[in-house]
Amino acid sequence: MSHLKIANDTERQQAVVIGGSIAGLLAARVLTNHFDQVTIVERDRFPEKPEPRQGVPQSHQLHVLLTQGQRILEQLFPGLTEELAEIGAESVDWTADYQWLFLGGWGPRFPSGITTRTCTRNLIEARIRQRLATYNSIEFLEAGTVTGLLTNQGNTTVTGVRVRESDGTEVELPAQFVVDASGRYSKTPQWLQGLGYETPQKTTVNSFLGYASRWYQSLSREPLDYKVLYLMPKAPHKPRGGVIYRVENNRWIVALIGVGRDYPPTDEAGFLGFAHSLHSPEVYEAIKDAQPISPIYSYRRTENRLLHYEKLSRFPENFGVVGDAVCAFNPVYGQGMTVAALGALTLDQCLKQHFQRRSNQELTGLGRHFQKQLSKVNTVPWLMATGDDFRWSTTEGGKPSSITRLLHWYLDQVMLVSGESTEVYKVLIEVIHFLKPPTAFLQPSILAQVLRQVMNGHGNTDVVSKSFRTS
Ligand SMILES: Cc1cc2nc3c(=O)[nH]c(=O)nc-3n(C[C@H](O)[C@H](O)[C@H](O)COP(=O)(O)OP(=O)(O)OC[C@H]3O[C@@H](n4cnc5c(N)ncnc54)[C@H](O)[C@@H]3O)c2cc1C
């Protein structure tokens, strides 16, 4: 990975990305379409191998890349899916290889072609980074922490970033465009405030969900007839869930989750006890005699958090914010990387349109327009995640409106129908994987099945949840 040579040639169009995780790497990839030079400033040193790293504390946890996300990665890096396959990431068909216990019972199993490669987040990040390293226009500045934005006189335009290197030296890195992709703990609100801007409004919805995860080389009962298993929590009374997820090198990540501060413990006995308490025995049976290859990793900062940059009356020119730095989700819905990928495509689109309208390299209005477009991209995933979190009475950050409650009811009906219908189940999986919008649930054939179910008196979700321990 190359180290930075400070670019002082302001004739060249230089972009800087703060943060070299998924959102930053994908933003950098699309910036190469529009800038001569793109520098990714990352406070960590990147590991040689695909391994967890300090700057991404969630990197020990399982990360599902949704099918739409994988398709976008493939679009940005042709051949990436095949590369992941060559390194041992298995193909998972999300209806054939996925054993899901949800409101509709066990999901039907059949091939649908809704596939992804399952692997660790670390592998995805490492392969993207390696691909970017082959671009002449990309530079990585590792072990460099951005400590502030550089601006013109009057602070109307961002002109670069200030970077503290590992030896404590501060350097200034000029840029025509700066993108903040520094994640959930981004300092942009404080930086903007320091420059005389309002801080963006923040919306937080917290279901107090916690993870405890452990990695295994093999499980107690192999071979298993699935590659992913999910025992889903069920509001209002079953806050616990568990996931078994196949990753590269024939390993498994097992995650226990608990909603409403019912956090899974991180000691041996507590971890097993929590697994044993789940509403179906598969996870416990899979790990009770299995040899773990990691400690138990806990993670609890999972609130949905949205910063409304699009609503600021003033926003600095030549600047944008992407990924978790703008919108971080409760991770249990597996949306973050895919939304980061959608954000990168949006940035690309905004840049294309901007330069089509202007023949020079002037960027006035671009950042502001981008934040507005990005907020539209974030809307549906945000509603999906927070809407589901509002099923729990312990969730803080608002109460479900009567429309949300109606949607909960309707979605419950769809889930009940989908337990019996492969056609509806496939639509459910497509919506979860961002291949179809949630309005797909309103298509006439699904509406008709829901109506039939309700008229036949089979739509009572309480009855179903009482019989939830089904195996
Ligand atoms: C427990 C958990 C499970 C998750 N599971 C999933 C999942 O199943 N599927 C999914 O799609 N998503 C999941 N996510 C979300 C996913 O991790 C993120 O959405 C994704 O990594 C994109 O985040 P990001 O790149 O915006 O920020 P991050 O991944 O947080 O990265 C921010 C980067 O910026 C760097 N940085 C921070 N500050 C500075 C600075 N001042 N200067 C330089 N560098 C800086 C950090 O070191 C880091 O590399 C999960 C998240 C959590 C917490």
The ligand as a MOL file (V3000), in Angstrom:
LIG
                    3D

  0  0  0     0  0            999 V3000
M  V30 BEGIN CTAB
M  V30 COUNTS 53 58 0 0 0
M  V30 BEGIN ATOM
M  V30 1 C -22.2930 -5.2290 14.9680 0
M  V30 2 C -22.4390 -4.7820 13.5400 0
M  V30 3 C -22.8400 -5.6770 12.5740 0
M  V30 4 C -23.0280 -5.2440 11.2700 0
M  V30 5 N -23.5120 -6.1240 10.3510 0
M  V30 6 C -23.7090 -5.7070 9.0990 0
M  V30 7 C -24.2020 -6.6010 8.1140 0
M  V30 8 O -24.5460 -7.7470 8.4020 0
M  V30 9 N -24.3230 -6.1550 6.8340 0
M  V30 10 C -24.0020 -4.8700 6.4920 0
M  V30 11 O -24.1160 -4.5240 5.3210 0
M  V30 12 N -23.5550 -4.0000 7.3940 0
M  V30 13 C -23.4050 -4.3730 8.6870 0
M  V30 14 N -22.9410 -3.4840 9.5990 0
M  V30 15 C -22.6920 -2.0910 9.1870 0
M  V30 16 C -21.3460 -1.9640 8.4970 0
M  V30 17 O -20.2980 -2.3520 9.3540 0
M  V30 18 C -21.1360 -0.5270 8.0250 0
M  V30 19 O -22.3110 0.0220 7.5340 0
M  V30 20 C -20.0880 -0.5120 6.9180 0
M  V30 21 O -18.8440 -0.9270 7.4220 0
M  V30 22 C -19.8970 0.8640 6.3110 0
M  V30 23 O -19.4470 1.6930 7.2910 0
M  V30 24 P -18.5310 2.9470 6.9810 0
M  V30 25 O -17.4980 2.6030 5.9740 0
M  V30 26 O -19.4160 4.0990 6.7190 0
M  V30 27 O -17.8690 3.2030 8.4090 0
M  V30 28 P -16.9080 2.2620 9.2560 0
M  V30 29 O -16.9380 0.8790 8.7650 0
M  V30 30 O -17.2210 2.5230 10.6680 0
M  V30 31 O -15.4710 2.8240 8.9300 0
M  V30 32 C -15.0470 4.1150 9.2640 0
M  V30 33 C -13.5660 4.1890 8.8880 0
M  V30 34 O -13.0970 5.5090 9.0830 0
M  V30 35 C -11.8510 5.4720 9.8080 0
M  V30 36 N -11.7720 6.7440 10.5270 0
M  V30 37 C -12.5980 7.1980 11.4980 0
M  V30 38 N -12.2420 8.4390 11.8570 0
M  V30 39 C -11.1700 8.7860 11.1060 0
M  V30 40 C -10.3730 9.9650 11.0090 0
M  V30 41 N -10.6270 11.0350 11.7610 0
M  V30 42 N -9.3590 9.9600 10.1290 0
M  V30 43 C -9.0960 8.8750 9.3510 0
M  V30 44 N -9.8200 7.7400 9.4010 0
M  V30 45 C -10.8700 7.7130 10.2490 0
M  V30 46 C -11.9900 4.2510 10.7080 0
M  V30 47 O -10.7510 3.7720 11.1580 0
M  V30 48 C -12.6880 3.2910 9.7450 0
M  V30 49 O -11.7690 2.6190 8.9280 0
M  V30 50 C -22.7680 -3.8890 10.9180 0
M  V30 51 C -22.3410 -2.9870 11.8930 0
M  V30 52 C -22.2100 -3.4200 13.1880 0
M  V30 53 C -21.8310 -2.4070 14.2210 0
M  V30 END ATOM
M  V30 BEGIN BOND
M  V30 1 1 1 2
M  V30 2 1 2 3
M  V30 3 2 2 52
M  V30 4 2 3 4
M  V30 5 1 4 5
M  V30 6 1 4 50
M  V30 7 2 5 6
M  V30 8 1 6 7
M  V30 9 1 6 13
M  V30 10 2 7 8
M  V30 11 1 7 9
M  V30 12 1 9 10
M  V30 13 2 10 11
M  V30 14 1 10 12
M  V30 15 2 12 13
M  V30 16 1 13 14
M  V30 17 1 14 15
M  V30 18 1 14 50
M  V30 19 1 15 16
M  V30 20 1 16 17
M  V30 21 1 16 18
M  V30 22 1 18 19
M  V30 23 1 18 20
M  V30 24 1 20 21
M  V30 25 1 20 22
M  V30 26 1 22 23
M  V30 27 1 23 24
M  V30 28 2 24 25
M  V30 29 1 24 26
M  V30 30 1 24 27
M  V30 31 1 27 28
M  V30 32 2 28 29
M  V30 33 1 28 30
M  V30 34 1 28 31
M  V30 35 1 31 32
M  V30 36 1 32 33
M  V30 37 1 33 34
M  V30 38 1 33 48
M  V30 39 1 34 35
M  V30 40 1 35 36
M  V30 41 1 35 46
M  V30 42 1 36 37
M  V30 43 1 36 45
M  V30 44 2 37 38
M  V30 45 1 38 39
M  V30 46 1 39 40
M  V30 47 2 39 45
M  V30 48 1 40 41
M  V30 49 2 40 42
M  V30 50 1 42 43
M  V30 51 2 43 44
M  V30 52 1 44 45
M  V30 53 1 46 47
M  V30 54 1 46 48
M  V30 55 1 48 49
M  V30 56 2 50 51
M  V30 57 1 51 52
M  V30 58 1 52 53
M  V30 END BOND
M  V30 END CTAB
M  END
